[in-house]
Amino acid sequence: MGELRRFMYEGRVEAGCDEAGRGCLCGPVSCAAVILPPDFCAPELNDSKQLTAAARERLREQIEREALAWAVVMVEAEEIDRINILNASIAGMQRALDRLEVRPEHVLVDGNRFRPYLDPVRQVDIPCTTVVKGDATFMQIAAASVLAKTHRDELMLRLAEEFPGYGWERNMGYPTKAHYEGILRLGVTPLHRKSFKLFK
């Protein structure tokens, strides 16, 4: 595991943004924004998909305890269907930025698509930089990746109890054989994304 970079521009207050659940058939897309202190130290921090569930939970506790600011926003299936998953992901990350108690001077976003971000407090455009595989490059994005993933997994485990039979406690809503079989057997729930291909 390579060492993650702390900043793109040292001396600026940088926020990292990422999402989780973009490819799922159901449930919300989870969007997070995080500002870390300059001396933040977490050797196992990496792209959340490369970590065990136990490591993600340890990191979640540390990030939420030590971050200068963090926020997680869920964008529900109905909105995803209405504006599409890309627009929902961008909107969710910008809403998470809106909720940060510390205002960023620069935003790092995982991926290659974003929109200009207007700071709701200062009413100025905040520079944003997209970074492909940013969650394996910058600490702030990796931290946002961990929060987005752990908050969404926690929600999906609760929803799996409300809607048994789809295997959400294991697949977290992703398109697996068990999930498709559950849809065929039990039908589509109100949490499914109707704009996605729900039947193989």
Z-matrix of the N, CA and C atoms (Angstrom, degrees):
N
C 1 1.466
C 2 1.534 1 108.84
N 3 1.325 2 116.00 1 120.81
C 4 1.454 3 119.12 2 179.01
C 5 1.517 4 111.38 3 -73.77
N 6 1.314 5 115.61 4 155.81
C 7 1.460 6 119.38 5 -179.62
C 8 1.523 7 109.89 6 -75.21
N 9 1.314 8 116.05 7 134.09
C 10 1.460 9 120.99 8 -178.93
C 11 1.526 10 110.45 9 -77.77
N 12 1.331 11 115.54 10 148.56
C 13 1.456 12 120.73 11 176.60
C 14 1.532 13 109.77 12 -78.96
N 15 1.333 14 115.65 13 144.38
C 16 1.461 15 120.11 14 179.82
C 17 1.523 16 111.69 15 -80.54
N 18 1.321 17 117.09 16 -41.03
C 19 1.468 18 121.55 17 -174.50
C 20 1.522 19 110.38 18 -139.93
N 21 1.318 20 114.70 19 157.20
C 22 1.456 21 119.54 20 162.87
C 23 1.530 22 108.54 21 -90.53
N 24 1.337 23 115.41 22 -41.86
C 25 1.469 24 120.67 23 177.94
C 26 1.526 25 107.84 24 -126.16
N 27 1.292 26 116.74 25 103.93
C 28 1.454 27 120.78 26 -178.12
C 29 1.530 28 109.94 27 -64.20
N 30 1.330 29 115.99 28 140.77
C 31 1.461 30 120.69 29 179.39
C 32 1.513 31 113.21 30 95.26
N 33 1.350 32 117.82 31 -11.57
C 34 1.464 33 120.65 32 175.49
C 35 1.533 34 109.40 33 -99.18
N 36 1.325 35 115.40 34 153.58
C 37 1.464 36 119.84 35 172.33
C 38 1.525 37 107.18 36 -81.72
N 39 1.334 38 115.69 37 107.29
C 40 1.467 39 120.18 38 -175.99
C 41 1.529 40 110.25 39 -107.64
N 42 1.325 41 115.17 40 135.05
C 43 1.460 42 121.97 41 173.24
C 44 1.515 43 108.81 42 -105.65
N 45 1.325 44 116.25 43 144.23
C 46 1.464 45 121.28 44 172.66
C 47 1.514 46 109.78 45 -107.48
N 48 1.342 47 116.71 46 143.10
C 49 1.465 48 122.00 47 179.66
C 50 1.525 49 110.69 48 -128.48
N 51 1.320 50 115.88 49 142.00
C 52 1.457 51 121.18 50 173.45
C 53 1.520 52 108.73 51 -157.32
N 54 1.335 53 115.20 52 168.61
C 55 1.462 54 120.50 53 178.88
C 56 1.523 55 109.53 54 -131.91
N 57 1.323 56 115.94 55 165.82
C 58 1.458 57 122.80 56 175.18
C 59 1.517 58 108.74 57 -140.48
N 60 1.324 59 115.60 58 142.94
C 61 1.461 60 120.32 59 177.12
C 62 1.505 61 115.12 60 93.13
N 63 1.316 62 116.26 61 15.22
C 64 1.466 63 118.88 62 -177.77
C 65 1.533 64 112.18 63 -63.66
N 66 1.325 65 116.53 64 -35.81
C 67 1.464 66 120.08 65 -176.94
C 68 1.515 67 114.74 66 -92.80
N 69 1.327 68 117.80 67 8.85
C 70 1.466 69 121.36 68 -177.94
C 71 1.525 70 111.68 69 -76.06
N 72 1.319 71 115.04 70 158.01
C 73 1.462 72 120.82 71 177.22
C 74 1.517 73 112.08 72 -87.50
N 75 1.316 74 116.80 73 -15.34
C 76 1.465 75 119.53 74 -175.38
C 77 1.516 76 109.99 75 -149.55
N 78 1.330 77 114.06 76 169.59
C 79 1.452 78 119.96 77 177.60
C 80 1.516 79 111.94 78 76.34
N 81 1.332 80 115.60 79 175.93
C 82 1.461 81 120.09 80 -176.64
C 83 1.521 82 111.89 81 -79.78
N 84 1.325 83 115.20 82 164.34
C 85 1.456 84 120.08 83 163.08
C 86 1.523 85 106.00 84 -91.94
N 87 1.331 86 115.58 85 132.83
C 88 1.460 87 122.32 86 -175.26
C 89 1.519 88 108.61 87 -100.19
N 90 1.327 89 117.02 88 126.68
C 91 1.462 90 122.05 89 -173.78
C 92 1.527 91 109.82 90 -124.12
N 93 1.330 92 116.39 91 131.12
C 94 1.458 93 120.10 92 -175.34
C 95 1.521 94 111.38 93 -128.52
N 96 1.332 95 114.49 94 151.59
C 97 1.464 96 122.54 95 172.82
C 98 1.522 97 107.74 96 -134.20
N 99 1.333 98 116.35 97 137.74
C 100 1.465 99 121.15 98 -175.36
C 101 1.526 100 110.11 99 -140.26
N 102 1.328 101 116.00 100 137.90
C 103 1.466 102 122.08 101 168.34
C 104 1.521 103 106.89 102 -117.99
N 105 1.332 104 116.88 103 120.43
C 106 1.460 105 122.09 104 -178.68
C 107 1.526 106 110.59 105 -99.17
N 108 1.322 107 117.22 106 152.77
C 109 1.467 108 118.94 107 173.48
C 110 1.530 109 110.14 108 -70.67
N 111 1.320 110 117.94 109 154.71
C 112 1.472 111 120.62 110 -176.91
C 113 1.526 112 113.73 111 -59.23
N 114 1.331 113 117.55 112 -27.16
C 115 1.460 114 120.18 113 -176.93
C 116 1.528 115 112.65 114 -101.08
N 117 1.328 116 117.40 115 17.58
C 118 1.467 117 120.49 116 -179.26
C 119 1.524 118 110.14 117 -58.61
N 120 1.327 119 116.41 118 132.75
C 121 1.458 120 121.52 119 -177.76
C 122 1.525 121 110.05 120 -131.38
N 123 1.332 122 116.76 121 117.09
C 124 1.467 123 122.50 122 177.46
C 125 1.529 124 106.89 123 -150.78
N 126 1.329 125 117.60 124 88.23
C 127 1.462 126 121.35 125 -173.08
C 128 1.528 127 114.57 126 -56.55
N 129 1.344 128 118.32 127 -30.45
C 130 1.462 129 118.21 128 -177.68
C 131 1.528 130 113.18 129 -88.55
N 132 1.320 131 117.69 130 -0.57
C 133 1.460 132 120.40 131 -179.57
C 134 1.521 133 111.24 132 -61.88
N 135 1.325 134 115.47 133 130.68
C 136 1.460 135 122.22 134 179.30
C 137 1.525 136 107.44 135 -162.35
N 138 1.329 137 115.94 136 178.66
C 139 1.460 138 121.68 137 172.07
C 140 1.533 139 107.92 138 -46.04
N 141 1.331 140 117.13 139 127.22
C 142 1.470 141 120.86 140 -173.67
C 143 1.522 142 112.50 141 -58.63
N 144 1.347 143 117.32 142 -28.77
C 145 1.464 144 119.83 143 -178.96
C 146 1.526 145 111.64 144 -68.33
N 147 1.329 146 117.39 145 -19.37
C 148 1.464 147 121.61 146 -179.31
C 149 1.528 148 112.42 147 -91.29
N 150 1.324 149 117.45 148 -0.48
C 151 1.464 150 121.83 149 -175.12
C 152 1.517 151 111.25 150 -107.38
N 153 1.324 152 116.23 151 155.09
C 154 1.459 153 120.11 152 172.38
C 155 1.527 154 108.95 153 -74.49
N 156 1.331 155 115.63 154 162.00
C 157 1.461 156 119.62 155 178.61
C 158 1.526 157 110.51 156 -60.78
N 159 1.322 158 117.01 157 -38.04
C 160 1.467 159 120.23 158 -180.00
C 161 1.527 160 110.97 159 -65.39
N 162 1.338 161 116.86 160 -41.22
C 163 1.468 162 120.61 161 178.75
C 164 1.524 163 110.43 162 -65.31
N 165 1.325 164 116.99 163 -39.95
C 166 1.470 165 119.96 164 178.15
C 167 1.516 166 110.98 165 -61.47
N 168 1.329 167 117.37 166 -41.32
C 169 1.464 168 120.12 167 -179.45
C 170 1.525 169 111.42 168 -67.14
N 171 1.327 170 116.98 169 -39.94
C 172 1.474 171 119.65 170 176.28
C 173 1.523 172 110.53 171 -60.79
N 174 1.325 173 115.41 172 -44.52
C 175 1.457 174 120.38 173 -178.51
C 176 1.525 175 111.15 174 -68.31
N 177 1.333 176 116.41 175 -37.92
C 178 1.475 177 119.39 176 178.22
C 179 1.521 178 110.09 177 -57.04
N 180 1.337 179 116.98 178 -47.18
C 181 1.459 180 120.36 179 -179.65
C 182 1.526 181 111.19 180 -60.47
N 183 1.340 182 116.56 181 -42.81
C 184 1.460 183 119.79 182 -178.80
C 185 1.526 184 111.26 183 -67.80
N 186 1.329 185 116.62 184 -44.22
C 187 1.467 186 120.47 185 -178.29
C 188 1.527 187 109.95 186 -62.62
N 189 1.321 188 117.00 187 -47.05
C 190 1.465 189 119.98 188 -177.90
C 191 1.528 190 111.21 189 -66.10
N 192 1.320 191 116.86 190 -29.33
C 193 1.458 192 121.12 191 -179.72
C 194 1.530 193 111.92 192 -79.11
N 195 1.341 194 117.37 193 -38.60
C 196 1.461 195 121.13 194 -168.99
C 197 1.533 196 114.70 195 -105.81
N 198 1.325 197 117.93 196 -16.38
C 199 1.469 198 119.43 197 -178.16
C 200 1.526 199 110.83 198 -62.01
N 201 1.321 200 116.10 199 147.90
C 202 1.467 201 120.35 200 173.58
C 203 1.524 202 110.30 201 -67.89
N 204 1.334 203 115.80 202 -32.44
C 205 1.466 204 121.67 203 177.18
C 206 1.519 205 108.46 204 -163.88
N 207 1.333 206 116.40 205 146.60
C 208 1.463 207 120.57 206 174.33
C 209 1.528 208 109.28 207 -154.34
N 210 1.321 209 114.96 208 155.27
C 211 1.465 210 120.75 209 177.75
C 212 1.517 211 108.88 210 -155.58
N 213 1.336 212 115.65 211 145.69
C 214 1.462 213 122.05 212 175.92
C 215 1.525 214 107.96 213 -128.39
N 216 1.331 215 116.75 214 131.91
C 217 1.465 216 122.90 215 -179.15
C 218 1.529 217 108.54 216 -125.47
N 219 1.331 218 116.49 217 135.20
C 220 1.466 219 122.01 218 175.42
C 221 1.529 220 109.53 219 -101.85
N 222 1.320 221 116.36 220 129.84
C 223 1.465 222 121.69 221 174.07
C 224 1.525 223 106.76 222 -108.09
N 225 1.327 224 115.51 223 117.06
C 226 1.457 225 120.76 224 -169.17
C 227 1.534 226 112.86 225 -76.06
N 228 1.344 227 114.08 226 165.23
C 229 1.464 228 121.63 227 -175.54
C 230 1.529 229 112.06 228 -57.46
N 231 1.332 230 116.36 229 -38.84
C 232 1.474 231 119.31 230 -178.15
C 233 1.524 232 111.19 231 -60.06
N 234 1.328 233 116.48 232 -41.73
C 235 1.465 234 119.65 233 179.37
C 236 1.523 235 110.90 234 -72.23
N 237 1.323 236 116.66 235 -36.75
C 238 1.475 237 120.45 236 175.98
C 239 1.523 238 109.39 237 -58.22
N 240 1.337 239 116.98 238 -45.36
C 241 1.467 240 120.49 239 179.55
C 242 1.523 241 111.45 240 -64.10
N 243 1.317 242 116.51 241 -33.70
C 244 1.465 243 120.08 242 -175.87
C 245 1.530 244 112.75 243 -76.58
N 246 1.356 245 116.92 244 -39.28
C 247 1.479 246 117.91 245 -172.43
C 248 1.527 247 113.24 246 -118.24
N 249 1.297 248 118.74 247 -1.37
C 250 1.467 249 130.49 248 179.66
C 251 1.530 250 111.05 249 82.58
N 252 1.325 251 115.69 250 160.21
C 253 1.462 252 120.95 251 -169.41
C 254 1.529 253 112.04 252 -68.09
N 255 1.330 254 118.78 253 -35.45
C 256 1.467 255 119.68 254 179.02
C 257 1.530 256 110.10 255 -64.20
N 258 1.328 257 116.68 256 -50.05
C 259 1.468 258 119.77 257 -179.85
C 260 1.524 259 111.44 258 -63.09
N 261 1.348 260 116.62 259 -36.96
C 262 1.465 261 119.84 260 178.93
C 263 1.528 262 110.94 261 -65.73
N 264 1.330 263 116.95 262 -39.51
C 265 1.468 264 120.85 263 179.45
C 266 1.526 265 110.86 264 -65.05
N 267 1.323 266 116.52 265 -44.70
C 268 1.471 267 120.31 266 179.43
C 269 1.525 268 110.25 267 -64.85
N 270 1.344 269 116.23 268 -45.27
C 271 1.472 270 119.65 269 179.36
C 272 1.522 271 110.74 270 -60.35
N 273 1.335 272 117.30 271 -41.53
C 274 1.461 273 120.88 272 -179.29
C 275 1.516 274 111.86 273 -65.37
N 276 1.327 275 117.69 274 -42.25
C 277 1.465 276 119.86 275 179.10
C 278 1.526 277 110.78 276 -65.47
N 279 1.330 278 117.15 277 -37.77
C 280 1.462 279 118.93 278 178.35
C 281 1.529 280 111.32 279 -69.50
N 282 1.324 281 117.97 280 -34.46
C 283 1.470 282 120.28 281 175.51
C 284 1.530 283 110.44 282 -66.42
N 285 1.330 284 116.54 283 -37.27
C 286 1.467 285 119.52 284 176.22
C 287 1.524 286 110.30 285 -63.81
N 288 1.316 287 117.59 286 -42.14
C 289 1.466 288 121.08 287 175.77
C 290 1.532 289 110.67 288 -59.64
N 291 1.332 290 116.45 289 -41.02
C 292 1.468 291 120.50 290 179.11
C 293 1.527 292 111.97 291 -56.96
N 294 1.327 293 116.76 292 -31.74
C 295 1.471 294 121.54 293 -173.32
C 296 1.530 295 113.33 294 -87.66
N 297 1.317 296 118.00 295 -6.57
C 298 1.460 297 119.73 296 -179.49
C 299 1.526 298 110.74 297 -65.42
N 300 1.315 299 116.52 298 132.54
C 301 1.465 300 120.65 299 -179.79
C 302 1.525 301 112.04 300 -76.88
N 303 1.327 302 116.59 301 -20.62
C 304 1.464 303 122.05 302 172.35
C 305 1.524 304 106.89 303 -106.18
N 306 1.323 305 117.79 304 131.93
C 307 1.459 306 120.36 305 -175.80
C 308 1.530 307 110.43 306 -87.43
N 309 1.334 308 117.42 307 126.40
C 310 1.464 309 120.50 308 -179.68
C 311 1.524 310 112.37 309 -76.23
N 312 1.328 311 114.71 310 154.27
C 313 1.468 312 122.09 311 174.38
C 314 1.525 313 111.36 312 -103.17
N 315 1.338 314 115.45 313 -13.44
C 316 1.458 315 121.70 314 178.55
C 317 1.518 316 107.42 315 -156.19
N 318 1.322 317 117.11 316 144.48
C 319 1.460 318 121.71 317 -177.93
C 320 1.524 319 109.96 318 -122.32
N 321 1.330 320 115.98 319 130.42
C 322 1.460 321 123.07 320 174.67
C 323 1.525 322 107.99 321 -105.65
N 324 1.333 323 116.71 322 126.82
C 325 1.461 324 121.53 323 -174.44
C 326 1.521 325 109.79 324 -122.52
N 327 1.326 326 116.18 325 130.78
C 328 1.463 327 119.54 326 175.88
C 329 1.526 328 109.81 327 -69.62
N 330 1.337 329 116.23 328 133.91
C 331 1.458 330 120.31 329 177.48
C 332 1.515 331 112.33 330 111.94
N 333 1.334 332 115.68 331 -159.74
C 334 1.471 333 119.60 332 -177.35
C 335 1.528 334 113.51 333 -131.02
N 336 1.350 335 116.75 334 10.38
C 337 1.470 336 119.24 335 -179.29
C 338 1.525 337 109.54 336 -135.16
N 339 1.315 338 116.49 337 132.87
C 340 1.458 339 122.16 338 174.50
C 341 1.512 340 106.89 339 -158.08
N 342 1.322 341 116.65 340 177.52
C 343 1.458 342 120.89 341 177.33
C 344 1.514 343 108.80 342 -127.51
N 345 1.332 344 117.94 343 158.36
C 346 1.469 345 119.66 344 175.98
C 347 1.518 346 110.27 345 -53.38
N 348 1.326 347 115.51 346 139.09
C 349 1.458 348 120.65 347 -176.21
C 350 1.521 349 110.02 348 -114.48
N 351 1.345 350 115.20 349 120.53
C 352 1.458 351 121.87 350 178.10
C 353 1.516 352 109.57 351 -95.38
N 354 1.333 353 116.89 352 119.67
C 355 1.453 354 121.43 353 177.69
C 356 1.525 355 108.65 354 -64.85
N 357 1.348 356 118.74 355 119.81
C 358 1.468 357 120.89 356 -175.89
C 359 1.526 358 112.97 357 -70.70
N 360 1.323 359 117.08 358 -18.39
C 361 1.462 360 120.79 359 -178.66
C 362 1.532 361 110.46 360 -86.72
N 363 1.326 362 115.10 361 -51.21
C 364 1.471 363 119.81 362 -175.08
C 365 1.523 364 113.18 363 -93.23
N 366 1.349 365 116.34 364 -10.68
C 367 1.467 366 121.25 365 -179.69
C 368 1.529 367 111.51 366 56.47
N 369 1.325 368 115.12 367 44.55
C 370 1.464 369 121.49 368 174.62
C 371 1.518 370 108.00 369 -131.49
N 372 1.337 371 116.04 370 152.00
C 373 1.458 372 120.78 371 176.02
C 374 1.522 373 109.44 372 -73.72
N 375 1.326 374 116.36 373 131.21
C 376 1.460 375 122.17 374 177.65
C 377 1.531 376 107.94 375 -97.60
N 378 1.330 377 118.77 376 128.04
C 379 1.471 378 120.18 377 178.01
C 380 1.528 379 110.88 378 -60.45
N 381 1.322 380 115.93 379 136.15
C 382 1.462 381 122.03 380 -179.95
C 383 1.528 382 109.24 381 -126.72
N 384 1.314 383 116.91 382 140.36
C 385 1.458 384 122.46 383 177.81
C 386 1.515 385 109.01 384 -125.95
N 387 1.342 386 117.80 385 124.71
C 388 1.460 387 121.00 386 175.15
C 389 1.526 388 108.35 387 -87.85
N 390 1.316 389 115.59 388 143.10
C 391 1.463 390 121.86 389 -177.25
C 392 1.526 391 108.35 390 -134.58
N 393 1.329 392 117.21 391 112.19
C 394 1.465 393 120.46 392 175.51
C 395 1.528 394 108.43 393 -65.63
N 396 1.331 395 115.98 394 132.06
C 397 1.472 396 122.61 395 -173.46
C 398 1.525 397 111.05 396 57.57
N 399 1.330 398 114.87 397 35.77
C 400 1.457 399 120.17 398 -179.55
C 401 1.503 400 113.27 399 -63.91
N 402 1.366 401 116.97 400 -27.66
C 403 1.463 402 119.64 401 -179.65
C 404 1.521 403 112.13 402 -71.03
N 405 1.327 404 117.43 403 -12.05
C 406 1.465 405 121.60 404 174.11
C 407 1.530 406 110.76 405 -108.90
N 408 1.349 407 116.21 406 11.17
C 409 1.467 408 120.95 407 -176.36
C 410 1.523 409 112.14 408 -119.64
N 411 1.343 410 116.77 409 -47.25
C 412 1.466 411 121.34 410 -174.81
C 413 1.530 412 111.25 411 -116.58
N 414 1.329 413 115.81 412 139.87
C 415 1.460 414 120.97 413 -178.72
C 416 1.525 415 112.48 414 -60.46
N 417 1.347 416 116.45 415 -41.25
C 418 1.467 417 119.22 416 -176.48
C 419 1.534 418 110.83 417 -64.00
N 420 1.332 419 116.73 418 -40.71
C 421 1.463 420 119.44 419 179.42
C 422 1.521 421 110.37 420 -69.35
N 423 1.332 422 116.95 421 -41.46
C 424 1.464 423 120.48 422 178.05
C 425 1.528 424 110.47 423 -60.54
N 426 1.336 425 116.66 424 -40.41
C 427 1.466 426 120.33 425 178.19
C 428 1.526 427 110.66 426 -64.03
N 429 1.334 428 117.00 427 -41.58
C 430 1.468 429 120.63 428 177.15
C 431 1.529 430 110.14 429 -64.05
N 432 1.320 431 116.66 430 -38.37
C 433 1.458 432 121.60 431 177.71
C 434 1.525 433 110.80 432 -59.84
N 435 1.325 434 116.61 433 -44.01
C 436 1.470 435 121.44 434 179.87
C 437 1.527 436 110.67 435 -64.13
N 438 1.327 437 117.63 436 -45.32
C 439 1.465 438 119.50 437 -179.06
C 440 1.528 439 111.46 438 -66.69
N 441 1.327 440 117.20 439 -43.06
C 442 1.464 441 119.80 440 179.48
C 443 1.528 442 110.50 441 -60.14
N 444 1.322 443 116.33 442 -45.12
C 445 1.470 444 120.99 443 -177.38
C 446 1.524 445 111.74 444 -67.83
N 447 1.330 446 118.29 445 -47.84
C 448 1.463 447 119.96 446 -175.91
C 449 1.529 448 112.18 447 -68.39
N 450 1.324 449 117.01 448 -38.46
C 451 1.472 450 118.85 449 178.49
C 452 1.525 451 110.43 450 -66.50
N 453 1.334 452 116.99 451 -38.79
C 454 1.463 453 118.67 452 -179.76
C 455 1.526 454 111.09 453 -71.22
N 456 1.336 455 117.44 454 -42.50
C 457 1.466 456 119.46 455 178.87
C 458 1.530 457 111.03 456 -60.02
N 459 1.326 458 116.38 457 -40.83
C 460 1.464 459 120.75 458 178.36
C 461 1.531 460 110.78 459 -59.46
N 462 1.328 461 116.30 460 -43.24
C 463 1.464 462 121.14 461 178.35
C 464 1.528 463 110.83 462 -64.84
N 465 1.343 464 117.13 463 -44.46
C 466 1.469 465 119.97 464 -176.85
C 467 1.525 466 111.72 465 -65.81
N 468 1.325 467 117.66 466 -31.50
C 469 1.468 468 119.79 467 176.12
C 470 1.528 469 110.49 468 -65.44
N 471 1.328 470 117.28 469 -37.88
C 472 1.471 471 120.45 470 176.60
C 473 1.538 472 110.27 471 -68.07
N 474 1.338 473 116.17 472 -42.68
C 475 1.465 474 119.85 473 -178.45
C 476 1.523 475 111.51 474 -68.08
N 477 1.329 476 117.28 475 -28.23
C 478 1.468 477 120.97 476 177.79
C 479 1.521 478 111.20 477 -63.51
N 480 1.339 479 117.09 478 -29.54
C 481 1.458 480 120.47 479 177.35
C 482 1.530 481 111.11 480 -74.81
N 483 1.338 482 115.76 481 -32.45
C 484 1.471 483 120.11 482 178.29
C 485 1.523 484 111.85 483 -76.00
N 486 1.340 485 115.96 484 -32.82
C 487 1.472 486 121.23 485 -177.53
C 488 1.526 487 109.15 486 -127.07
N 489 1.342 488 117.14 487 73.68
C 490 1.466 489 119.55 488 -178.93
C 491 1.537 490 111.61 489 -70.65
N 492 1.316 491 115.27 490 157.21
C 493 1.464 492 120.24 491 174.32
C 494 1.511 493 115.00 492 105.20
N 495 1.339 494 117.16 493 -8.37
C 496 1.470 495 120.46 494 -179.66
C 497 1.537 496 112.28 495 -103.96
N 498 1.326 497 116.10 496 -5.87
C 499 1.459 498 119.99 497 178.92
C 500 1.511 499 114.34 498 74.22
N 501 1.342 500 117.29 499 22.17
C 502 1.480 501 119.41 500 -176.28
C 503 1.521 502 111.86 501 -63.63
N 504 1.354 503 117.07 502 -25.87
C 505 1.460 504 119.47 503 179.06
C 506 1.535 505 111.26 504 -66.36
N 507 1.326 506 116.80 505 -17.20
C 508 1.476 507 121.24 506 177.59
C 509 1.532 508 111.54 507 -109.98
N 510 1.352 509 116.95 508 -43.99
C 511 1.477 510 119.20 509 -173.97
C 512 1.523 511 113.24 510 -94.69
N 513 1.333 512 118.71 511 -7.31
C 514 1.466 513 124.28 512 178.06
C 515 1.530 514 112.96 513 55.42
N 516 1.330 515 116.03 514 21.86
C 517 1.464 516 119.82 515 178.15
C 518 1.512 517 114.42 516 96.81
N 519 1.326 518 117.37 517 -2.12
C 520 1.465 519 120.15 518 178.87
C 521 1.531 520 110.20 519 -73.74
N 522 1.334 521 117.69 520 160.40
C 523 1.465 522 121.26 521 -177.03
C 524 1.526 523 112.56 522 -76.17
N 525 1.318 524 116.20 523 91.44
C 526 1.460 525 121.65 524 176.28
C 527 1.526 526 109.06 525 -112.76
N 528 1.322 527 115.61 526 169.19
C 529 1.466 528 121.05 527 178.40
C 530 1.534 529 110.24 528 -57.51
N 531 1.334 530 116.24 529 -45.52
C 532 1.466 531 119.72 530 -178.90
C 533 1.523 532 111.58 531 -63.13
N 534 1.331 533 116.18 532 -36.81
C 535 1.465 534 119.63 533 -179.40
C 536 1.532 535 109.87 534 -67.62
N 537 1.329 536 117.52 535 -46.78
C 538 1.471 537 120.14 536 178.53
C 539 1.532 538 111.07 537 -61.86
N 540 1.325 539 116.95 538 -39.38
C 541 1.463 540 120.21 539 179.25
C 542 1.522 541 110.57 540 -65.52
N 543 1.338 542 116.44 541 -37.43
C 544 1.459 543 120.17 542 176.88
C 545 1.517 544 112.21 543 -63.10
N 546 1.333 545 116.62 544 -40.52
C 547 1.470 546 120.39 545 178.75
C 548 1.523 547 110.05 546 -63.86
N 549 1.338 548 116.87 547 -43.28
C 550 1.469 549 120.42 548 179.75
C 551 1.530 550 110.78 549 -63.66
N 552 1.307 551 116.53 550 -38.80
C 553 1.469 552 121.25 551 -174.40
C 554 1.528 553 112.03 552 -80.99
N 555 1.350 554 116.55 553 -40.81
C 556 1.466 555 121.16 554 -170.74
C 557 1.525 556 113.90 555 -110.45
N 558 1.324 557 116.82 556 -14.80
C 559 1.457 558 120.27 557 -179.10
C 560 1.522 559 112.56 558 93.11
N 561 1.317 560 115.39 559 -179.25
C 562 1.463 561 123.26 560 -177.13
C 563 1.528 562 109.18 561 -88.11
N 564 1.319 563 116.71 562 135.06
C 565 1.470 564 121.40 563 178.68
C 566 1.531 565 109.87 564 -91.72
N 567 1.339 566 117.88 565 167.76
C 568 1.472 567 120.11 566 174.63
C 569 1.529 568 112.52 567 -64.12
N 570 1.330 569 117.62 568 -15.08
C 571 1.460 570 121.52 569 -178.99
C 572 1.521 571 113.20 570 -89.39
N 573 1.323 572 117.41 571 -8.84
C 574 1.464 573 119.45 572 -179.72
C 575 1.534 574 111.16 573 -75.81
N 576 1.315 575 114.95 574 147.88
C 577 1.462 576 122.08 575 178.98
C 578 1.530 577 108.35 576 -86.38
N 579 1.312 578 114.59 577 105.22
C 580 1.470 579 119.48 578 -171.97
C 581 1.533 580 112.02 579 -67.07
N 582 1.324 581 117.47 580 -21.02
C 583 1.462 582 120.77 581 -179.91
C 584 1.530 583 112.11 582 -82.22
N 585 1.350 584 117.54 583 -5.84
C 586 1.444 585 122.05 584 178.65
C 587 1.534 586 109.52 585 -93.65
N 588 1.325 587 116.13 586 161.53
C 589 1.470 588 121.29 587 177.86
C 590 1.524 589 107.86 588 -78.52
N 591 1.321 590 116.94 589 102.54
C 592 1.460 591 122.24 590 -173.05
C 593 1.523 592 112.99 591 -93.38
N 594 1.337 593 116.28 592 -11.93
C 595 1.480 594 119.50 593 -179.90
C 596 1.522 595 108.30 594 -125.24
N 597 1.328 596 115.05 595 132.22
C 598 1.459 597 118.69 596 178.10
C 599 1.516 598 108.97 597 -73.99
